[in-house]
Amino acid sequence: MLEIYTPENTIEAYLLHGALQAEGIACEIHGEHLQGGAGLLPVNNNVTLRVREEDAEAARALIARYERGELSAE
């Protein structure tokens, strides 16, 4: 699996995870459970999204649309 994005938080991770899954792109969220160790771990965000290498280009294109505000819940 290839790391393709570091979301701001777990909510954003799941939002993008769902959007990628809806496009047929298998996606994994890594590090979400590390946030329970707040205070024991470094302050930086530990959540990342990972996809198969062959899906990386399509996943990055979808994330670029998200960052431009072009994704909707419809």
DRENDREN-675842 format. One record per residue (C-alpha): x, y negated, z negated; residue number from 1. Coordinates in nm, 2 decimals, decimal comma, padded with zeros to 4 digits. Layout:
<atoms>
{atom {X Y Z} NUM},
...
</atoms>
This chain:
<atoms>
{atom {00,00 00,00 00,00} 1},
{atom {00,12 -00,35 00,09} 2},
{atom {00,07 -00,64 -00,14} 3},
{atom {-00,11 -00,91 00,06} 4},
{atom {-00,26 -01,16 -00,18} 5},
{atom {-00,24 -01,29 -00,54} 6},
{atom {-00,58 -01,41 -00,64} 7},
{atom {-00,63 -01,68 -00,91} 8},
{atom {-00,81 -01,44 -01,14} 9},
{atom {-01,00 -01,11 -01,15} 10},
{atom {-01,32 -01,26 -01,03} 11},
{atom {-01,15 -01,39 -00,71} 12},
{atom {-00,99 -01,04 -00,68} 13},
{atom {-01,32 -00,87 -00,68} 14},
{atom {-01,48 -01,12 -00,44} 15},
{atom {-01,20 -01,06 -00,18} 16},
{atom {-01,20 -00,69 -00,25} 17},
{atom {-01,57 -00,67 -00,16} 18},
{atom {-01,52 -00,88 00,15} 19},
{atom {-01,24 -00,66 00,27} 20},
{atom {-01,43 -00,34 00,19} 21},
{atom {-01,73 -00,49 00,39} 22},
{atom {-01,50 -00,52 00,69} 23},
{atom {-01,39 -00,16 00,65} 24},
{atom {-01,05 -00,24 00,50} 25},
{atom {-00,95 -00,02 00,21} 26},
{atom {-00,82 -00,24 -00,07} 27},
{atom {-00,69 -00,19 -00,42} 28},
{atom {-00,67 -00,43 -00,71} 29},
{atom {-00,35 -00,40 -00,91} 30},
{atom {-00,28 -00,54 -01,25} 31},
{atom {-00,63 -00,63 -01,35} 32},
{atom {-00,60 -00,45 -01,68} 33},
{atom {-00,28 -00,63 -01,77} 34},
{atom {-00,49 -00,94 -01,85} 35},
{atom {-00,60 -00,77 -02,17} 36},
{atom {-00,25 -00,81 -02,29} 37},
{atom {-00,26 -01,19 -02,28} 38},
{atom {-00,02 -01,32 -02,54} 39},
{atom {00,20 -01,02 -02,51} 40},
{atom {00,28 -01,06 -02,14} 41},
{atom {00,42 -01,34 -01,93} 42},
{atom {00,16 -01,62 -01,87} 43},
{atom {00,17 -01,58 -01,49} 44},
{atom {-00,10 -01,40 -01,30} 45},
{atom {-00,05 -01,02 -01,27} 46},
{atom {-00,34 -00,94 -01,04} 47},
{atom {-00,27 -00,86 -00,67} 48},
{atom {-00,46 -00,72 -00,38} 49},
{atom {-00,30 -00,44 -00,17} 50},
{atom {-00,41 -00,28 00,16} 51},
{atom {-00,27 -00,01 00,39} 52},
{atom {00,01 -00,14 00,61} 53},
{atom {-00,20 -00,09 00,92} 54},
{atom {-00,48 -00,31 00,78} 55},
{atom {-00,25 -00,59 00,66} 56},
{atom {-00,30 -00,82 00,97} 57},
{atom {-00,68 -00,79 00,96} 58},
{atom {-00,68 -00,84 00,58} 59},
{atom {-00,46 -01,15 00,61} 60},
{atom {-00,69 -01,29 00,88} 61},
{atom {-01,00 -01,24 00,65} 62},
{atom {-00,82 -01,40 00,36} 63},
{atom {-00,72 -01,70 00,58} 64},
{atom {-01,09 -01,74 00,66} 65},
{atom {-01,17 -01,73 00,29} 66},
{atom {-00,91 -02,00 00,21} 67},
{atom {-01,06 -02,22 00,49} 68},
{atom {-01,40 -02,18 00,33} 69},
{atom {-01,54 -01,99 00,63} 70},
{atom {-01,67 -01,68 00,44} 71},
{atom {-02,03 -01,68 00,32} 72},
{atom {-02,24 -01,43 00,12} 73},
{atom {-02,49 -01,39 00,40} 74},
</atoms>
